[in-house]
Amino acid sequence: MKPSRPLDLLLVWHMHQPDYRDPASGEYRAPWVYLHAVKDYADMAAHLEAQPAMRAVVNFVPVLLEQIEDYAAQFAAGRLRDPLLRLLAKPAAEPFTENERALVFGQCFHANHAQLIAPYPPYRRLHDLALAAGDDARDAQRYLSDRYLADLVVWYHLAWTGETVRRAHPLLPELMAAGAGFTDAQRAALLATIGEVIASIVPRYRRLEETGVIELTTSPATHPIGPLLLDFQCAREARPELVLPSAPGYPGGRERLDRQVHEALDRHGARFGRPASGLWPPEGAVSDAFVRALDGRPLRWIASGSQVLGNSLRRAGIEPGPMAMARPYRFPALARDVVCVFRDDLLSDLIGFEYRKWHSGDAARHFVGELEGLAERTAPARRPLVTVIIDGENAWEYYPYNGYFFLADLYERLAAHPSIRPCTMRDWLGWREVALARGEADPCGELPGLVAGSWVFGDLTTWIGSPDKNRAWDLLCDAKAAFDAALAAGRLDHAAIAEATRHLGVAESSDWTWWFGDYNPAESVARFDALYRATLSRLYHALGLEAPAALDAPVSLGNATAPSDGAIRRAA
C-alpha cells in the first residue's frame, strides 16, 4: 500500500428491521430478524473481533434490538413464537399441516439463488424437485413428502448462517455434508446453535465498543421519518410540486419525535452501559426542524446523504465542490452542539451494490485506491473525513460466502494503511476538540440550515407524495387523533395507555410507507399492508374503539389482492 496524504474514514454500518410481531398475538409474521442475526449481525461482529486495529460505527435501531432480545428470551424459555422456528423443532413423526406446508413453500426458497441455493447440491436438488412437481407452489405442497419438507426447513436455515458462524460451529458443515435425512437430534442441535448465536449478538457488540473497536449509535425507537412527524410541508423543500396527504400534518408530531428519541437513548444506555453520542436519523432524513428538536440532548452527531448536503449548500449560495462532503458541518442556528456528516454515495454504493461482482481482493484494493485518490485531491491544509454509510445486513446475501473474504481483506488493508485512519466519530470529535484547544481552524464546515431530505434521492418521496403513501399517512393521522382524544378524556387505565402507545410507535415506522410503491414486489407489499392495518386496528382496540371500516381495505390499491403462495423461484 502506497503512502498518500492523510485521510480519516468513518465507516458506518446501519442495522435495521421493522417490528414483525403480530400486534394481537405476538407471533412473528416474518423471520428476517433472526435470520439476519445468524447470518449478518454475527458475521459483522466476527470480522471486527478479528481485526482489533479496525475502527467503525455500528448503528442498531432499538426496535431491532428489542426483537433480537425477544428471540433470545424465546429460546431461553423454550417457547417459540416464530412459526418457522417451530417447524425446525417439529418431530419427524408429526405430519405437516396444510398451513405449515404453505409456510415452508412460501418462505424456504426466499433467498438469493446464486449464493444461497445453487452452491449447495442438496438444497439445489430440493429446489429442482419443487419445480418438477409443478410451476405453482400449490402443486409442490400436494405432491412432496413430509420428509422433503423437513429437509427443506433444515437447508433454509443452514443457508442463512454466516460464514464465520459455520467456521465456529462444526455442526453446521457436518449437517451440510450429510445433505438429507436429518434426524430429530440433528435438527434440535441446529435449533440450539441458532439460539446460541442470537443470544450472543448484543453482548458481542457491547464488548466491541468496550474495547474501542466500534462506536455504537442509535436511531429513534421504531425508525420513523422524523421530518415528516414534524411537518408534511417540509417534503416540498426538495420537491415543490409534491402532492401531500389530506391531513394538514401529524398531530402532536414534536411530542412523538421527542418520545421516540428519548426512548432510544434511554434503552441504548441501559443495554450497552454507556450513552449514545451519535444518532442515525432513519433513512438519513433530516430537516431544520428535526435538527432543532435534537438541541439540548446529549447527542453530538448525526448523518445524512450527500444530495441533502448538495441541496443545502446550493440554498446557502455555495456551489458544492468535489470535496464538500468530506467534512462534517455545524448548524449554529439550529443546534449548537450537533454536527452532521454526509454519506459518500459513490464509495458506499460500491460496497452495497458493485463489489459483489468482483474478486474480493480486487474490490478491497479498489476501495482503498479510491480513498487514496480522494486524499490526493484534497487541499494539503485540510485532512478529509470521508463518511461511508451502508446497510449492514442486506448486501451480503449477494456476495460469495456472505462477503467473508471481501470484509476480511478490506479490514486488514484499512487497519494497516500508513495514511488512511479508520475512526469512530467519537474519536474524531475528540481530535477536533484538541485541535480547537490548540487554536487551529475548525475542521467542520458551517451551514445556516438544511433542505429537508434523505439519503434516497435527497428528498422524502419514498415515504410521502404518492396516493398509497398519502393514504397510509391519513390513516395514521386519524388513529393519532383518536389516541389523543382518548387520553384527553381520561378513560384509559395505565395498561391500556401503554399498549396503545406501543402500537402507535410501531405504526409510526418508516417501513410501512417505504413498502407502498410499485417498485416493490406485490406480494411483499400486500404482507406489509396487512400488518400495518392490523397494527392500526389493534391501536383502536387498545383505545376501546372500533377500528374504522377504512382499515378493512388495502392501503396500496395497486396490491389489492391477498398474498398468495406464488410460484417456486426458478434458478436465475
C-alpha positions as CSV (number, residue, x, y, z in Angstrom):
1,M,0.0,0.0,0.0
2,K,1.4,3.3,-1.0
3,P,1.5,6.2,1.4
4,S,-0.7,9.1,0.5
5,R,-2.0,12.3,2.1
6,P,-3.7,11.6,5.4
7,L,-7.4,10.8,5.4
8,D,-9.9,9.8,8.1
9,L,-12.5,7.2,7.3
10,L,-15.8,6.9,9.1
11,L,-17.3,3.6,8.2
12,V,-20.9,3.3,9.4
13,W,-22.9,0.0,9.4
14,H,-26.6,0.5,9.8
15,M,-28.7,-2.4,11.2
16,H,-32.5,-2.2,10.9
17,Q,-35.5,-4.4,10.7
18,P,-39.1,-3.4,11.4
19,D,-41.3,-5.0,14.0
20,Y,-42.6,-8.2,12.5
21,R,-44.7,-9.3,15.5
22,D,-48.4,-9.7,15.1
23,P,-49.9,-6.9,17.2
24,A,-52.5,-9.2,18.8
25,S,-50.7,-12.5,19.3
26,G,-47.0,-11.6,19.4
27,E,-46.4,-14.2,16.8
28,Y,-43.7,-13.3,14.2
29,R,-45.1,-12.9,10.7
30,A,-41.7,-12.9,9.1
31,P,-38.4,-14.5,10.2
32,W,-36.0,-11.8,9.0
33,V,-34.8,-10.6,12.4
34,Y,-33.4,-14.0,13.5
35,L,-32.2,-15.0,10.0
36,H,-30.1,-11.8,9.7
37,A,-28.9,-12.3,13.2
38,V,-27.4,-15.7,12.5
39,K,-26.1,-14.7,9.0
40,D,-25.2,-11.0,9.1
41,Y,-25.1,-9.5,12.6
42,A,-22.9,-12.4,13.8
43,D,-20.6,-12.2,10.8
44,M,-20.2,-8.4,11.1
45,A,-19.2,-8.8,14.7
46,A,-16.8,-11.6,14.0
47,H,-14.9,-9.6,11.3
48,L,-14.5,-6.7,13.7
49,E,-13.4,-9.0,16.5
50,A,-10.8,-10.5,14.2
51,Q,-9.3,-7.1,13.4
52,P,-8.9,-5.1,16.7
53,A,-7.0,-2.3,15.0
54,M,-10.0,-1.6,12.8
55,R,-12.5,1.2,13.8
56,A,-16.1,1.5,12.7
57,V,-19.5,2.8,13.8
58,V,-22.4,0.3,14.2
59,N,-26.0,1.7,14.4
60,F,-28.7,-0.5,15.8
61,V,-32.3,0.6,15.7
62,P,-34.0,-0.1,19.1
63,V,-36.9,-2.0,17.6
64,L,-34.5,-4.4,16.0
65,L,-32.5,-5.0,19.3
66,E,-35.8,-5.5,21.1
67,Q,-36.7,-8.3,18.7
68,I,-33.3,-9.9,18.9
69,E,-33.6,-10.0,22.7
70,D,-37.1,-11.3,22.4
71,Y,-35.9,-14.2,20.3
72,A,-33.2,-14.9,22.8
73,A,-35.8,-15.0,25.5
74,Q,-37.9,-17.4,23.5
75,F,-35.1,-19.8,23.2
76,A,-34.3,-19.5,26.9
77,A,-37.9,-20.2,27.8
78,G,-38.4,-23.0,25.2
79,R,-41.5,-21.3,23.9
80,L,-41.0,-20.2,20.3
81,R,-43.4,-17.6,18.7
82,D,-41.9,-17.8,15.3
83,P,-43.7,-20.5,13.2
84,L,-40.7,-21.2,11.0
85,L,-38.5,-22.0,14.0
86,R,-41.3,-24.2,15.4
87,L,-41.1,-26.2,12.1
88,L,-37.4,-26.7,12.7
89,A,-38.2,-28.1,16.1
90,K,-41.0,-30.3,14.8
91,P,-40.5,-34.0,15.4
92,A,-40.3,-36.1,12.2
93,A,-43.2,-38.3,13.3
94,E,-45.6,-35.3,13.2
95,P,-47.1,-34.7,9.8
96,F,-47.1,-31.2,8.3
97,T,-50.5,-29.4,8.3
98,E,-51.7,-27.6,5.2
99,N,-50.8,-24.3,6.7
100,E,-47.4,-25.5,7.6
101,R,-46.8,-26.7,4.1
102,A,-47.9,-23.3,2.7
103,L,-45.4,-21.6,5.1
104,V,-42.5,-23.8,4.0
105,F,-43.0,-23.3,0.3
106,G,-43.8,-19.7,0.7
107,Q,-40.6,-19.0,2.7
108,C,-37.9,-21.6,2.3
109,F,-36.8,-20.7,-1.2
110,H,-36.8,-17.0,-0.3
111,A,-33.1,-16.5,-0.8
112,N,-30.6,-15.3,-3.4
113,H,-30.4,-18.4,-5.7
114,A,-26.8,-17.8,-6.9
115,Q,-25.3,-17.5,-3.5
116,L,-27.6,-19.3,-1.0
117,I,-29.1,-22.2,-3.0
118,A,-27.1,-23.1,-6.1
119,P,-23.7,-23.6,-4.3
120,Y,-25.2,-26.5,-2.2
121,P,-26.2,-29.5,-4.3
122,P,-28.7,-31.0,-1.8
123,Y,-30.5,-27.7,-1.4
124,R,-30.5,-27.1,-5.2
125,R,-32.0,-30.6,-5.6
126,L,-34.8,-29.7,-3.2
127,H,-35.4,-26.6,-5.3
128,D,-35.4,-28.6,-8.6
129,L,-37.8,-31.2,-7.1
130,A,-40.2,-28.5,-6.2
131,L,-40.1,-27.2,-9.8
132,A,-40.6,-30.7,-11.1
133,A,-43.7,-31.0,-9.0
134,G,-45.2,-28.0,-10.8
135,D,-44.7,-24.3,-11.5
136,D,-47.1,-23.3,-8.8
137,A,-46.2,-23.8,-5.2
138,R,-49.6,-25.4,-4.5
139,D,-48.6,-28.4,-6.7
140,A,-45.4,-29.0,-4.7
141,Q,-47.4,-28.7,-1.5
142,R,-49.7,-31.5,-2.6
143,Y,-47.1,-33.9,-4.0
144,L,-43.9,-33.7,-1.9
145,S,-43.5,-35.7,1.3
146,D,-43.1,-34.6,4.9
147,R,-39.5,-35.8,4.8
148,Y,-38.9,-33.5,1.9
149,L,-40.4,-30.6,3.9
150,A,-38.3,-31.4,7.0
151,D,-35.1,-31.4,5.0
152,L,-36.1,-28.2,3.2
153,V,-36.6,-26.4,6.5
154,V,-33.1,-27.5,7.7
155,W,-31.4,-26.4,4.5
156,Y,-33.1,-23.0,4.5
157,H,-31.6,-22.4,8.0
158,L,-28.2,-23.8,7.0
159,A,-28.1,-21.4,4.0
160,W,-29.0,-18.5,6.3
161,T,-26.0,-18.9,8.5
162,G,-23.0,-16.7,8.3
163,E,-19.6,-17.9,7.1
164,T,-18.0,-17.1,10.4
165,V,-20.8,-18.9,12.2
166,R,-20.1,-22.1,10.1
167,R,-16.4,-21.9,10.9
168,A,-17.1,-21.5,14.6
169,H,-19.7,-24.3,14.8
170,P,-18.6,-27.7,13.4
171,L,-22.2,-28.9,13.5
172,L,-23.2,-26.7,10.5
173,P,-20.6,-28.1,8.0
174,E,-21.4,-31.6,9.3
175,L,-25.1,-31.2,8.5
176,M,-24.2,-29.7,5.1
177,A,-22.1,-32.7,4.4
178,A,-24.9,-35.1,5.5
179,G,-27.2,-33.4,2.9
180,A,-30.5,-35.1,3.7
181,G,-32.5,-37.3,6.0
182,F,-31.8,-35.1,9.1
183,T,-32.7,-36.7,12.4
184,D,-34.7,-35.1,15.2
185,A,-31.5,-34.8,17.2
186,Q,-29.6,-33.0,14.4
187,R,-32.5,-30.6,13.9
188,A,-32.6,-29.9,17.6
189,A,-28.9,-29.3,17.6
190,L,-29.2,-26.8,14.7
191,L,-32.0,-25.0,16.6
192,A,-29.9,-24.8,19.7
193,T,-27.0,-23.4,17.7
194,I,-29.3,-20.7,16.3
195,G,-30.4,-19.8,19.8
196,E,-26.8,-19.6,21.0
197,V,-25.8,-17.3,18.2
198,I,-28.8,-15.0,18.7
199,A,-28.2,-14.7,22.4
200,S,-24.6,-13.7,21.7
201,I,-25.3,-10.7,19.4
202,V,-25.9,-7.9,21.9
203,P,-23.1,-8.9,24.3
204,R,-20.6,-9.2,21.4
205,Y,-21.3,-5.7,20.2
206,R,-21.2,-4.3,23.7
207,R,-17.7,-5.9,24.1
208,L,-16.6,-4.4,20.8
209,E,-17.4,-0.9,22.0
210,E,-15.8,-1.5,25.4
211,T,-12.6,-2.4,23.6
212,G,-12.8,0.7,21.4
213,V,-13.1,-1.1,18.1
214,I,-16.6,0.3,17.4
215,E,-18.8,3.2,18.4
216,L,-22.5,2.1,18.9
217,T,-25.1,4.6,17.9
218,T,-28.9,4.6,17.9
219,S,-32.0,5.8,16.0
220,P,-35.4,6.9,17.1
221,A,-37.1,3.9,18.7
222,T,-39.2,2.5,15.8
223,H,-37.4,4.2,12.9
224,P,-39.9,7.0,12.0
225,I,-39.2,9.6,9.4
226,G,-38.6,12.5,11.8
227,P,-39.0,15.5,9.5
228,L,-42.5,14.2,8.4
229,L,-43.6,13.6,12.0
230,L,-42.8,17.3,12.5
231,D,-44.2,18.8,9.2
232,F,-45.6,17.4,6.0
233,Q,-44.8,20.6,4.2
234,C,-41.0,20.1,4.5
235,A,-41.3,17.4,1.8
236,R,-41.8,20.2,-0.7
237,E,-38.5,21.9,0.0
238,A,-36.8,19.4,-2.4
239,R,-40.0,18.6,-4.4
240,P,-42.2,21.8,-4.5
241,E,-44.8,20.1,-6.7
242,L,-45.3,17.1,-4.3
243,V,-48.9,16.1,-3.5
244,L,-49.3,15.8,0.2
245,P,-51.8,13.8,2.4
246,S,-55.2,15.2,3.1
247,A,-54.3,15.7,6.8
248,P,-52.5,19.0,7.4
249,G,-49.9,17.3,9.5
250,Y,-49.2,14.6,12.0
251,P,-51.0,15.6,15.3
252,G,-48.5,16.2,18.1
253,G,-45.6,15.2,16.0
254,R,-43.0,17.1,18.0
255,E,-44.0,15.3,21.2
256,R,-43.9,11.9,19.5
257,L,-40.5,12.5,18.0
258,D,-39.2,13.6,21.4
259,R,-40.5,10.4,22.9
260,Q,-39.0,8.3,20.1
261,V,-35.6,9.8,20.6
262,H,-35.9,9.7,24.4
263,E,-36.8,6.0,24.4
264,A,-33.9,5.2,22.0
265,L,-31.3,7.0,24.2
266,D,-32.7,5.5,27.4
267,R,-32.8,1.9,26.1
268,H,-29.4,2.3,24.4
269,G,-27.7,3.4,27.7
270,A,-29.4,0.6,29.7
271,R,-28.5,-2.0,27.1
272,F,-24.9,-1.1,26.3
273,G,-23.7,0.5,29.5
274,R,-22.8,3.9,28.0
275,P,-24.8,6.7,26.3
276,A,-25.0,7.1,22.6
277,S,-23.4,10.2,21.3
278,G,-24.5,9.6,17.7
279,L,-27.9,9.2,16.1
280,W,-28.7,7.9,12.7
281,P,-31.9,9.7,11.6
282,P,-33.9,7.0,9.9
283,E,-33.1,6.9,6.2
284,G,-30.8,9.9,6.8
285,A,-33.9,12.0,6.8
286,V,-33.2,15.5,8.2
287,S,-34.7,19.0,8.2
288,D,-34.2,22.2,10.1
289,A,-37.0,21.3,12.5
290,F,-35.5,17.9,13.1
291,V,-32.1,19.2,14.0
292,R,-33.7,21.8,16.3
293,A,-35.5,19.0,18.1
294,L,-32.1,17.5,19.0
295,D,-30.8,20.7,20.6
296,G,-30.1,20.3,24.3
297,R,-29.8,16.5,24.1
298,P,-26.6,14.6,24.9
299,L,-26.1,13.9,21.1
300,R,-23.0,15.2,19.3
301,W,-23.5,14.0,15.8
302,I,-26.0,12.8,13.1
303,A,-25.7,11.7,9.5
304,S,-27.5,12.2,6.2
305,G,-27.0,11.8,2.4
306,S,-24.8,13.7,0.0
307,Q,-27.7,15.0,-2.0
308,V,-29.1,16.7,1.1
309,L,-25.8,18.4,1.5
310,G,-25.7,19.5,-2.1
311,N,-29.2,20.9,-1.9
312,S,-28.4,22.7,1.3
313,L,-25.2,24.2,0.1
314,R,-26.9,25.5,-3.1
315,R,-29.7,27.0,-1.0
316,A,-27.0,28.8,1.0
317,G,-25.4,30.1,-2.2
318,I,-22.5,27.7,-2.2
319,E,-21.7,25.6,-5.2
320,P,-20.8,22.1,-4.0
321,G,-17.2,21.3,-4.7
322,P,-15.8,17.7,-5.3
323,M,-14.6,17.5,-1.7
324,A,-17.6,19.3,0.0
325,M,-18.9,16.2,1.6
326,A,-15.5,15.1,3.1
327,R,-16.1,17.1,6.3
328,P,-18.8,17.4,8.9
329,Y,-21.0,20.5,9.1
330,R,-22.2,22.6,12.1
331,F,-25.6,24.4,12.2
332,P,-25.2,27.1,14.9
333,A,-28.7,28.5,14.3
334,L,-30.3,25.1,14.8
335,A,-28.4,23.1,17.4
336,R,-25.2,24.4,18.9
337,D,-23.5,21.1,19.8
338,V,-24.6,18.8,16.9
339,V,-22.6,18.2,13.8
340,C,-23.7,16.3,10.7
341,V,-21.6,14.0,8.4
342,F,-22.7,13.2,4.9
343,R,-22.6,9.9,3.1
344,D,-20.2,9.5,0.2
345,D,-22.7,7.8,-2.2
346,L,-20.1,6.5,-4.7
347,L,-18.0,4.7,-2.1
348,S,-20.9,3.5,-0.1
349,D,-22.7,2.1,-3.2
350,L,-19.6,0.3,-4.4
351,I,-19.8,-1.8,-1.2
352,G,-23.5,-2.0,-1.2
353,F,-24.1,-3.0,-4.8
354,E,-21.0,-3.2,-7.0
355,Y,-18.2,-5.2,-5.3
356,R,-20.4,-8.3,-5.0
357,K,-19.5,-8.9,-8.7
358,W,-15.7,-8.5,-8.1
359,H,-13.0,-10.7,-6.8
360,S,-12.7,-9.9,-3.1
361,G,-9.1,-8.8,-3.2
362,D,-9.6,-6.6,-6.2
363,A,-12.6,-5.0,-4.6
364,A,-10.7,-4.2,-1.4
365,R,-7.7,-2.8,-3.3
366,H,-10.0,-0.7,-5.4
367,F,-11.8,0.8,-2.4
368,V,-8.5,1.7,-0.7
369,G,-7.3,3.2,-4.0
370,E,-10.4,5.4,-4.2
371,L,-9.7,6.7,-0.7
372,E,-6.1,7.4,-1.7
373,G,-7.3,9.3,-4.7
374,L,-9.7,11.4,-2.6
375,A,-6.9,12.2,-0.2
376,E,-4.6,13.4,-3.1
377,R,-7.3,15.7,-4.4
378,T,-7.8,17.4,-1.0
379,A,-6.1,20.7,-0.3
380,P,-2.9,20.0,1.7
381,A,-4.0,22.1,4.6
382,R,-7.1,20.0,5.3
383,R,-7.4,16.4,6.4
384,P,-10.6,15.0,4.9
385,L,-13.1,12.9,6.8
386,V,-14.8,10.5,4.3
387,T,-18.1,9.0,5.5
388,V,-19.2,5.7,4.1
389,I,-22.7,4.5,5.3
390,I,-24.0,1.2,4.3
391,D,-26.9,-1.2,5.2
392,G,-25.1,-3.8,7.3
393,E,-27.4,-6.7,6.6
394,N,-28.9,-6.9,3.1
395,A,-25.8,-6.7,0.8
396,W,-24.1,-9.9,1.9
397,E,-26.8,-12.2,0.5
398,Y,-25.4,-11.3,-2.9
399,Y,-21.7,-11.7,-2.1
400,P,-20.0,-15.1,-2.3
401,Y,-19.5,-16.6,1.2
402,N,-21.6,-13.8,2.7
403,G,-18.9,-11.3,2.0
404,Y,-16.4,-13.1,4.2
405,F,-13.3,-12.7,2.1
406,F,-14.1,-9.1,1.0
407,L,-14.6,-7.9,4.6
408,A,-11.6,-9.7,5.9
409,D,-9.4,-8.3,3.1
410,L,-10.9,-4.8,3.4
411,Y,-10.5,-4.5,7.2
412,E,-6.9,-5.8,7.0
413,R,-5.9,-3.3,4.4
414,L,-7.6,-0.4,6.2
415,A,-6.2,-1.2,9.6
416,A,-2.6,-1.5,8.2
417,H,-2.7,1.5,5.9
418,P,0.0,4.1,6.6
419,S,-2.2,7.2,6.0
420,I,-5.8,6.1,6.0
421,R,-7.1,6.3,9.5
422,P,-10.4,4.4,10.2
423,C,-12.1,6.1,13.1
424,T,-15.2,6.4,15.1
425,M,-17.0,9.7,15.2
426,R,-16.4,9.8,19.0
427,D,-12.7,9.6,18.2
428,W,-12.9,12.3,15.5
429,L,-14.8,14.7,17.7
430,G,-12.1,14.2,20.4
431,W,-9.4,15.1,17.9
432,R,-11.4,18.1,16.9
433,E,-11.5,19.3,20.5
434,V,-7.8,19.0,20.8
435,A,-7.3,20.9,17.6
436,L,-9.6,23.7,18.6
437,A,-7.8,24.0,22.0
438,R,-4.5,24.5,20.1
439,G,-6.1,27.4,18.2
440,E,-6.3,25.5,14.9
441,A,-9.1,26.1,12.4
442,D,-12.3,24.2,13.0
443,P,-12.3,21.2,10.6
444,C,-16.1,21.4,10.4
445,G,-17.9,23.5,7.8
446,E,-20.9,25.7,8.7
447,L,-24.4,26.0,7.2
448,P,-27.4,28.1,8.1
449,G,-29.7,25.1,7.7
450,L,-30.7,22.0,5.7
451,V,-33.0,21.4,2.8
452,A,-35.3,18.6,4.1
453,G,-34.5,15.2,2.5
454,S,-33.0,11.8,3.0
455,W,-30.2,9.6,1.6
456,V,-32.7,8.3,-1.0
457,F,-32.7,10.8,-3.9
458,G,-32.1,13.6,-1.5
459,D,-35.8,14.0,-0.9
460,L,-38.7,12.4,1.0
461,T,-40.7,10.9,-1.8
462,T,-40.0,7.3,-0.8
463,W,-42.3,7.9,2.2
464,I,-44.8,10.6,1.1
465,G,-46.4,12.0,-2.1
466,S,-48.0,9.1,-3.9
467,P,-51.7,8.1,-3.4
468,D,-51.0,5.0,-1.4
469,K,-48.2,6.6,0.8
470,N,-50.5,9.6,1.5
471,R,-53.4,7.2,2.3
472,A,-51.2,5.5,4.9
473,W,-50.4,8.8,6.5
474,D,-54.0,9.8,6.6
475,L,-54.9,6.6,8.3
476,L,-52.1,7.1,10.8
477,C,-53.2,10.7,11.5
478,D,-56.8,9.6,12.1
479,A,-55.5,7.0,14.6
480,K,-53.3,9.5,16.3
481,A,-56.3,11.9,16.7
482,A,-58.3,9.1,18.3
483,F,-55.3,8.3,20.6
484,D,-55.1,12.0,21.7
485,A,-58.8,12.2,22.3
486,A,-58.9,9.0,24.4
487,L,-56.0,10.3,26.5
488,A,-57.6,13.7,27.0
489,A,-60.9,12.0,28.1
490,G,-59.0,10.2,30.9
491,R,-60.9,7.0,30.4
492,L,-57.9,4.6,29.9
493,D,-56.0,2.8,32.6
494,H,-52.2,2.6,32.6
495,A,-52.1,-0.8,30.9
496,A,-54.4,0.4,28.0
497,I,-52.3,3.6,27.6
498,A,-49.1,1.5,27.5
499,E,-50.5,-0.9,24.9
500,A,-51.9,1.9,22.7
501,T,-48.6,3.8,22.9
502,R,-46.7,0.7,21.8
503,H,-48.9,0.2,18.8
504,L,-48.7,3.9,17.9
505,G,-44.9,3.8,17.9
506,V,-44.8,0.7,15.6
507,A,-47.3,2.4,13.2
508,E,-45.0,5.4,13.0
509,S,-42.2,3.3,11.5
510,S,-40.9,4.4,8.1
511,D,-41.1,0.9,6.7
512,W,-44.8,0.9,6.0
513,T,-44.7,3.8,3.6
514,W,-41.4,2.6,2.2
515,W,-43.1,-0.6,1.0
516,F,-46.1,1.1,-0.5
517,G,-45.0,1.5,-4.1
518,D,-44.9,-0.4,-7.4
519,Y,-41.1,-0.6,-7.2
520,N,-41.6,-3.5,-4.6
521,P,-43.0,-7.0,-5.2
522,A,-46.8,-7.0,-5.0
523,E,-46.8,-10.0,-2.6
524,S,-44.4,-8.3,-0.2
525,V,-46.3,-5.1,-0.3
526,A,-49.6,-6.9,0.5
527,R,-48.0,-8.6,3.5
528,F,-46.7,-5.3,4.9
529,D,-50.0,-3.6,4.1
530,A,-51.9,-6.2,6.1
531,L,-49.6,-5.9,9.1
532,Y,-49.8,-2.1,9.0
533,R,-53.6,-2.2,9.1
534,A,-53.5,-4.9,11.8
535,T,-51.3,-2.6,13.9
536,L,-53.7,0.4,13.5
537,S,-56.7,-1.8,14.2
538,R,-55.0,-3.1,17.4
539,L,-54.3,0.5,18.4
540,Y,-58.0,1.3,18.2
541,H,-58.8,-1.8,20.1
542,A,-56.4,-0.7,22.9
543,L,-58.3,2.6,23.0
544,G,-61.6,0.8,23.5
545,L,-62.8,1.9,20.0
546,E,-64.0,0.0,16.9
547,A,-61.5,0.2,14.1
548,P,-62.8,2.3,11.1
549,A,-64.0,0.4,8.0
550,A,-61.2,2.0,6.0
551,L,-58.8,-0.4,7.6
552,D,-60.6,-3.4,6.0
553,A,-59.4,-2.4,2.5
554,P,-55.7,-2.5,1.4
555,V,-53.8,0.8,1.7
556,S,-52.0,0.1,-1.5
557,L,-54.7,-0.2,-4.2
558,G,-52.2,-1.5,-6.7
559,N,-51.7,-4.5,-4.5
560,A,-55.3,-5.2,-3.5
561,T,-55.1,-9.0,-3.7
562,A,-54.3,-11.0,-0.7
563,P,-50.8,-12.6,-0.6
564,S,-50.6,-15.9,-2.4
565,D,-48.1,-18.7,-2.1
566,G,-46.8,-17.7,-5.5
567,A,-44.6,-19.7,-7.8
568,I,-41.4,-21.6,-6.9
569,R,-38.4,-19.4,-7.6
570,R,-36.5,-20.6,-10.7
571,A,-32.8,-20.5,-11.0
572,A,-31.5,-17.3,-12.4
